[in-house]
Amino acid sequence: MGIEIERKFLLKNESWRLDTSGRPRRGTLYRQGYLSRNPACIVRLRLEGDEAFITLKGRRQGVRRSEYQYPVPASDCAAMLEELADKPLIEKTRYKVDFDGLTWEIDEFHGENAGLLVAEVELESEDQAFKLPPWAGEEVSGDSRYANAALVNNPFRNWKK
C-alpha cells in the first residue's frame, strides 16, 4: 500500500529561487486536473513535463493518506485533462530544493491560482523530526484551502486578502 506523509508550508521569502551556485533554479511545468475530488478517493491526472500519471489518493488522516500513482500515455492524459477533468486545471511550476537531507518541493502556481507559493516535504513517518529551511514560513498542512483539489473550486485569486 502506498502512503503519503506530507507537510505543507507557505514561503516567507524568495531565497530558495537561487541554487547553491547562485544561479536561478529551474522548475518543471505541471498541469493537473481531477476526475474525482471525493475526499474518500481523489483521482488526479497530471502532466509533469513530458511524463503523465494518474494518482488515486485516499482520505487524509492528519498529514497521512494512502496514495497510488501509475504512468499513463502523455497524449491520453492531455486529452483527459481537456475533456474530462474539472476546471480550472491546476497549473504550476515545481522546483525541487534539497535542504538538510530532505527534498522540498516548491510549487509556484499560475493561472487562476497565480500568486500562491507553497513548499511541501514528504516524510517517512508522521513524527519524523526535520529542520525548516530559512524560506519556510507558516505551516498550512491542516488547512484544506491549500489542497490542490480544493483550489479548483476556490482558486487563490478569489481569496480575500
C-alpha positions as YAML, in Angstrom:
chain: A
units: angstrom
residues:
- id: 1
  name: MET
  ca: [0.00, 0.00, 0.00]
- id: 2
  name: GLY
  ca: [1.32, 3.45, -0.91]
- id: 3
  name: ILE
  ca: [1.32, 6.00, 1.88]
- id: 4
  name: GLU
  ca: [1.96, 9.72, 1.57]
- id: 5
  name: ILE
  ca: [3.07, 11.66, 4.65]
- id: 6
  name: GLU
  ca: [3.37, 15.30, 3.70]
- id: 7
  name: ARG
  ca: [3.78, 18.62, 5.47]
- id: 8
  name: LYS
  ca: [2.99, 21.89, 3.69]
- id: 9
  name: PHE
  ca: [4.29, 25.42, 4.37]
- id: 10
  name: LEU
  ca: [3.89, 28.91, 2.98]
- id: 11
  name: LEU
  ca: [7.06, 30.72, 1.92]
- id: 12
  name: LYS
  ca: [8.34, 33.74, 3.79]
- id: 13
  name: ASN
  ca: [10.99, 34.86, 1.33]
- id: 14
  name: GLU
  ca: [12.43, 34.21, -2.13]
- id: 15
  name: SER
  ca: [15.89, 32.92, -1.13]
- id: 16
  name: TRP
  ca: [15.01, 29.42, -2.40]
- id: 17
  name: ARG
  ca: [14.99, 30.70, -6.00]
- id: 18
  name: LEU
  ca: [18.80, 30.55, -6.29]
- id: 19
  name: ASP
  ca: [20.74, 27.29, -6.14]
- id: 20
  name: THR
  ca: [23.94, 26.87, -4.10]
- id: 21
  name: SER
  ca: [25.93, 28.34, -7.03]
- id: 22
  name: GLY
  ca: [23.77, 31.46, -7.11]
- id: 23
  name: ARG
  ca: [22.02, 30.51, -10.35]
- id: 24
  name: PRO
  ca: [18.22, 30.63, -10.74]
- id: 25
  name: ARG
  ca: [16.59, 27.24, -10.11]
- id: 26
  name: ARG
  ca: [14.89, 25.51, -12.99]
- id: 27
  name: GLY
  ca: [11.49, 24.03, -12.42]
- id: 28
  name: THR
  ca: [9.13, 21.67, -14.24]
- id: 29
  name: LEU
  ca: [5.75, 22.78, -15.54]
- id: 30
  name: TYR
  ca: [2.84, 20.75, -14.17]
- id: 31
  name: ARG
  ca: [-0.73, 20.68, -15.47]
- id: 32
  name: GLN
  ca: [-3.16, 18.67, -13.43]
- id: 33
  name: GLY
  ca: [-6.85, 18.07, -13.09]
- id: 34
  name: TYR
  ca: [-9.27, 15.96, -11.14]
- id: 35
  name: LEU
  ca: [-11.70, 13.30, -12.29]
- id: 36
  name: SER
  ca: [-12.97, 12.90, -8.71]
- id: 37
  name: ARG
  ca: [-12.49, 15.17, -5.71]
- id: 38
  name: ASN
  ca: [-14.48, 13.00, -3.33]
- id: 39
  name: PRO
  ca: [-12.43, 13.06, -0.08]
- id: 40
  name: ALA
  ca: [-12.70, 9.26, 0.18]
- id: 41
  name: CYS
  ca: [-10.98, 8.81, -3.22]
- id: 42
  name: ILE
  ca: [-9.45, 11.69, -5.14]
- id: 43
  name: VAL
  ca: [-8.48, 10.81, -8.73]
- id: 44
  name: ARG
  ca: [-5.90, 13.16, -10.24]
- id: 45
  name: LEU
  ca: [-4.37, 13.34, -13.72]
- id: 46
  name: ARG
  ca: [-1.02, 15.10, -14.02]
- id: 47
  name: LEU
  ca: [1.33, 16.10, -16.82]
- id: 48
  name: GLU
  ca: [4.86, 16.64, -15.42]
- id: 49
  name: GLY
  ca: [6.84, 17.98, -18.34]
- id: 50
  name: ASP
  ca: [6.79, 15.06, -20.83]
- id: 51
  name: GLU
  ca: [5.55, 12.45, -18.33]
- id: 52
  name: ALA
  ca: [1.98, 11.74, -17.25]
- id: 53
  name: PHE
  ca: [0.40, 9.97, -14.28]
- id: 54
  name: ILE
  ca: [-2.93, 9.05, -12.79]
- id: 55
  name: THR
  ca: [-2.99, 9.14, -9.00]
- id: 56
  name: LEU
  ca: [-5.56, 7.87, -6.51]
- id: 57
  name: LYS
  ca: [-5.49, 9.38, -3.03]
- id: 58
  name: GLY
  ca: [-7.44, 8.25, 0.00]
- id: 59
  name: ARG
  ca: [-8.97, 10.25, 2.82]
- id: 60
  name: ARG
  ca: [-6.48, 12.43, 4.70]
- id: 61
  name: GLN
  ca: [-5.79, 11.45, 8.29]
- id: 62
  name: GLY
  ca: [-3.72, 14.29, 9.70]
- id: 63
  name: VAL
  ca: [-0.67, 14.53, 7.41]
- id: 64
  name: ARG
  ca: [-1.05, 10.92, 6.18]
- id: 65
  name: ARG
  ca: [-3.12, 9.23, 3.47]
- id: 66
  name: SER
  ca: [-2.97, 6.35, 1.01]
- id: 67
  name: GLU
  ca: [-1.64, 7.17, -2.45]
- id: 68
  name: TYR
  ca: [-1.24, 5.10, -5.61]
- id: 69
  name: GLN
  ca: [0.33, 6.51, -8.77]
- id: 70
  name: TYR
  ca: [0.61, 4.95, -12.24]
- id: 71
  name: PRO
  ca: [2.10, 6.19, -15.53]
- id: 72
  name: VAL
  ca: [-0.26, 6.86, -18.44]
- id: 73
  name: PRO
  ca: [0.48, 7.96, -22.03]
- id: 74
  name: ALA
  ca: [1.04, 11.73, -22.08]
- id: 75
  name: SER
  ca: [-1.27, 12.21, -25.08]
- id: 76
  name: ASP
  ca: [-4.10, 10.37, -23.29]
- id: 77
  name: CYS
  ca: [-3.53, 12.44, -20.16]
- id: 78
  name: ALA
  ca: [-3.62, 15.71, -22.12]
- id: 79
  name: ALA
  ca: [-6.88, 14.69, -23.80]
- id: 80
  name: MET
  ca: [-8.48, 13.62, -20.49]
- id: 81
  name: LEU
  ca: [-7.42, 16.89, -18.83]
- id: 82
  name: GLU
  ca: [-9.19, 18.84, -21.57]
- id: 83
  name: GLU
  ca: [-12.26, 16.61, -21.95]
- id: 84
  name: LEU
  ca: [-12.94, 15.05, -18.53]
- id: 85
  name: ALA
  ca: [-11.21, 16.95, -15.72]
- id: 86
  name: ASP
  ca: [-12.89, 19.57, -13.55]
- id: 87
  name: LYS
  ca: [-11.94, 23.13, -14.45]
- id: 88
  name: PRO
  ca: [-9.96, 25.22, -13.89]
- id: 89
  name: LEU
  ca: [-6.93, 22.99, -14.26]
- id: 90
  name: ILE
  ca: [-4.14, 23.44, -11.75]
- id: 91
  name: GLU
  ca: [-1.07, 24.91, -13.45]
- id: 92
  name: LYS
  ca: [2.17, 25.34, -11.57]
- id: 93
  name: THR
  ca: [5.93, 25.17, -11.81]
- id: 94
  name: ARG
  ca: [7.52, 22.77, -9.34]
- id: 95
  name: TYR
  ca: [11.03, 23.36, -8.05]
- id: 96
  name: LYS
  ca: [12.94, 20.72, -6.09]
- id: 97
  name: VAL
  ca: [15.20, 22.04, -3.35]
- id: 98
  name: ASP
  ca: [17.41, 19.83, -1.18]
- id: 99
  name: PHE
  ca: [17.75, 21.00, 2.40]
- id: 100
  name: ASP
  ca: [19.16, 19.16, 5.42]
- id: 101
  name: GLY
  ca: [18.83, 15.70, 3.84]
- id: 102
  name: LEU
  ca: [15.26, 16.14, 2.52]
- id: 103
  name: THR
  ca: [13.91, 17.18, -0.86]
- id: 104
  name: TRP
  ca: [11.43, 20.04, -0.63]
- id: 105
  name: GLU
  ca: [9.03, 20.66, -3.49]
- id: 106
  name: ILE
  ca: [8.08, 24.28, -4.05]
- id: 107
  name: ASP
  ca: [5.01, 24.94, -6.17]
- id: 108
  name: GLU
  ca: [4.60, 28.31, -7.85]
- id: 109
  name: PHE
  ca: [1.02, 28.41, -9.11]
- id: 110
  name: HIS
  ca: [-0.14, 30.03, -12.35]
- id: 111
  name: GLY
  ca: [-3.49, 30.84, -13.95]
- id: 112
  name: GLU
  ca: [-6.40, 31.06, -11.50]
- id: 113
  name: ASN
  ca: [-4.01, 30.40, -8.59]
- id: 114
  name: ALA
  ca: [-1.24, 32.82, -9.58]
- id: 115
  name: GLY
  ca: [0.50, 34.35, -6.58]
- id: 116
  name: LEU
  ca: [0.32, 31.23, -4.43]
- id: 117
  name: LEU
  ca: [3.64, 29.65, -3.40]
- id: 118
  name: VAL
  ca: [3.69, 26.51, -1.25]
- id: 119
  name: ALA
  ca: [6.54, 24.25, -0.10]
- id: 120
  name: GLU
  ca: [5.92, 20.57, 0.66]
- id: 121
  name: VAL
  ca: [8.12, 17.92, 2.19]
- id: 122
  name: GLU
  ca: [7.38, 14.19, 2.22]
- id: 123
  name: LEU
  ca: [8.39, 12.33, 5.35]
- id: 124
  name: GLU
  ca: [8.97, 8.69, 6.32]
- id: 125
  name: SER
  ca: [6.79, 8.93, 9.45]
- id: 126
  name: GLU
  ca: [4.33, 11.40, 10.96]
- id: 127
  name: ASP
  ca: [6.65, 12.12, 13.88]
- id: 128
  name: GLN
  ca: [9.85, 12.47, 11.82]
- id: 129
  name: ALA
  ca: [11.91, 15.42, 13.04]
- id: 130
  name: PHE
  ca: [13.17, 17.83, 10.40]
- id: 131
  name: LYS
  ca: [14.70, 21.26, 10.18]
- id: 132
  name: LEU
  ca: [12.78, 24.06, 8.49]
- id: 133
  name: PRO
  ca: [14.62, 25.85, 5.68]
- id: 134
  name: PRO
  ca: [15.09, 29.61, 6.19]
- id: 135
  name: TRP
  ca: [12.49, 30.34, 3.48]
- id: 136
  name: ALA
  ca: [9.73, 28.15, 5.01]
- id: 137
  name: GLY
  ca: [7.07, 30.07, 6.90]
- id: 138
  name: GLU
  ca: [3.69, 29.23, 8.37]
- id: 139
  name: GLU
  ca: [2.62, 25.57, 8.27]
- id: 140
  name: VAL
  ca: [-0.66, 25.01, 6.42]
- id: 141
  name: SER
  ca: [-0.76, 21.20, 6.39]
- id: 142
  name: GLY
  ca: [-4.11, 21.20, 8.18]
- id: 143
  name: ASP
  ca: [-5.69, 23.98, 6.11]
- id: 144
  name: SER
  ca: [-7.77, 22.31, 3.39]
- id: 145
  name: ARG
  ca: [-7.85, 25.52, 1.28]
- id: 146
  name: TYR
  ca: [-4.26, 24.78, 0.22]
- id: 147
  name: ALA
  ca: [-5.04, 21.31, -1.16]
- id: 148
  name: ASN
  ca: [-4.65, 21.32, -4.93]
- id: 149
  name: ALA
  ca: [-8.07, 19.65, -5.34]
- id: 150
  name: ALA
  ca: [-9.67, 22.46, -3.27]
- id: 151
  name: LEU
  ca: [-8.04, 25.13, -5.46]
- id: 152
  name: VAL
  ca: [-10.28, 24.02, -8.35]
- id: 153
  name: ASN
  ca: [-13.47, 25.16, -6.54]
- id: 154
  name: ASN
  ca: [-11.90, 28.07, -4.69]
- id: 155
  name: PRO
  ca: [-8.92, 29.42, -6.67]
- id: 156
  name: PHE
  ca: [-6.39, 31.56, -4.82]
- id: 157
  name: ARG
  ca: [-7.35, 34.68, -6.82]
- id: 158
  name: ASN
  ca: [-10.81, 34.56, -5.16]
- id: 159
  name: TRP
  ca: [-9.46, 34.55, -1.58]
- id: 160
  name: LYS
  ca: [-9.92, 37.73, 0.40]
- id: 161
  name: LYS
  ca: [-6.51, 39.18, 1.04]
...
